[in-house]
């Protein structure tokens, strides 16, 4: 990680809000993953019931397309370091990583991934529970270049040069 002096956030002002992904969102994620010629996914999530429902829905949607989920890793919102979960998630033999969960847990996990592993944001898709500027700001857009976000309605965005760019449009949205 380039900009942080520690993978841990200095405080816990982040919301713990999360919701299960919509059918449109799951369909968009599976289409996008297939469009990237992925066959093997790793899915990471928080541990709430809605997070685990999203993992189940993503797994079912991906497997229905003939793909394989090679790893699922969950993480807590609060932990000493997230190193064990980050190491397992990054070590998955996957073509693409999917992440969902509450903002706080995701931010802490992502900071640990950046700090301690070879994981790359460009190989990752986030669900709508994380695809908000204030959530991405917990990690920092400078450290998330290439990460893709999917909205609840299935729209796709990508972080490019500290900017959120709609994949279906040439017009960037700057946050």
Buried (B, 14 or more C-beta within 10 A) or exposed (E): BEEBEEBBBEEEEBBBEBBBBBEBBBBBBBBBBBEEEBBBBBBBBBBBEBBBBBBBBBBEBBEEEEBBBBBBBBBBBEBEBBBEBBBBBBBBEBBBBBBBBBBBBBBBBBBBBBBBBEBBBEBBBBBBBBBBEEBBBBBBBEBBBEBBBBBBEBBBBBBEEEBBBBEEEEEBEEB
